[in-house]
Amino acid sequence: MARFSPEHLETAREIIARYPRPKSALIPLLHLAQEQDGYVTDDAMRHIAELVGVTPAEVLGTCSFYEMFKLHPVGTYLVNVCTNISCMLCGGEELLAHASERLGVAPGGTTPDGRFTLEEVECIAACTEAPCLQVNYRYVTNVTNDDFDRLIDDLAAGKLDHEVPPHGTLARVRQHIPADRTAGIVPVAEAAVEPAWMHANEAPGAGGDA
Ligand code: FES
């Protein structure tokens, strides 16, 4: 699959309708594409471009800026081991070496069965619980080598399916906002009064030549 499925297309249109300008939905739509396929495909970027009225290059420009969006297939479980300063001092580099040995892949690699991708990452903001890692962006803290092995065993056995969905799924409960509960968002072209933010740069002294 690459372009949005009919079901995801319906969701995409619902997301776009929440914004005054369609292109403001770009990042949520990239997450939706990644949820569908596990990564953001070229066709998905073209489809998003069509839906929000920008060029595929603009979609790529946004997508490639954010590390969380993957432009190539990754494992069902993306394991991010932190080796930044707090984690490094508490054994993060040794943990990464152990993870690499246990999974049989270097950081950046994916196991042959497509289940696990291992990444070395910068601080993931859980420094007081170092060393730590994330699996599909779910935190695991104070990790020992034995903890890591148990984690991989449990993931492989499907014991953590209820906690860790496949890569790309940010949340299992999707937000649906009924039309009568929205904030009254209308497309910019239909707005009775232009929103103030459209003129933010016209304020006196804002970036003038004075
Ligand atoms: S240094 Fe590892 S979470 Fe901050």
Residues whose N, C-alpha, C, O or C-beta is under 5 A from the ligand:
A	BS01	FES	C82 N84 I85 S86 C87 C123 I124 A125 A126 C127
